[in-house]
Amino acid sequence: MGFSMVWVIDLLIHLVYKAAGLRPHTVALDDDTTVHCWISSSLLPPSSAIRSKEKKATPPLLLIHGFGPRGTWQWSRQIWHLAARFDLVVPDLLFFGGSTTRSPIRSEAFQAAAIARLLAVLGVGPPHRARVSVAGTSYGGFVAYHVARALGPEWVERVVIASSDVLKGPDDDRALLERAGGARSIDELLLPRTTADLRRLARLAVYRPPLFVPEFILRDMLQNLFSDNLEEKLELIKGVTVANKDEFHLTPLPRQVLIIWGEHDQIFPVAKAIELQK
């Protein structure tokens, strides 16, 4: 086995999560579906030897990642600050990280149903704890919306939609492919197979990307971050219902909703945030 920069970064991120008081945990929801997550140690089962008994209970916050690297990577810069104020649940969505299912359903609503069951198993939310707040970014914002709508205001207190166009349609996908320049489809853009594909995605998804990244690092990222469950992730992209107005109709959520957007976002332009607010 050769040197892997991804392995090193993964190790450092895990150390950050552990230093912030989170621990990895795996939950079998049923015979078909298993979800891996990182959770505040105070949320671990009472039988756990490392459950925190001293930490005062704080409001629960669910963080839902988007497409790309696993959830720990996408929340690594926020985790330390949020862990000081919240009891955190950071799941891997199905077919990312250690989460999987044998169910053939691939919609973001099914992802949301799995996350809702995870919260119930962990005892996060009523009647055991205070209502949970839900934050989702990009694809995770689609899932967060469905979690909030499915569980209702009696379970979900606040919602954060971060750079996630739950109003998107076919015209938005075509405009994204034009901005990408060269990708023939959304799945080809979001699921890079070659280093050239990964460079194109980085130019679009990263504000001020590095001027030069060696090929061996890109190959390492492809192999260790983007190569797992490719067929299932392709099905997830095709299974998104927010783009299908025959299956999905956006309705306002009857609770506080915070919209966060990057002004330089090229995946979902900031103008979509204004539409979503309206």
ABEGO torsion letter per residue (X at the ends): XBBBAAAAAAAAAAAAAAAAGBBBBBBBABAABBBBBBBBAAABBAABAABBAABBBBBBBBBBBBBEBBAAAAAAAAAAAAAAABBBBBBBBBGBEABBBABABABAAAAAAAAAAAAAAAGBEOAABBBBBBBBBEAAAAAAAAAAAAAEAAABABBBBBGBBAABBAAAAAAAAAAAGGBABAAAAABBABAAAAAAAAAAABBGBBABBBAAAAAAAAAAAAABGAAAAAAAAAABAAABAAABBBBBBBBBBBBBBBAABAABBAAAAAAAAX
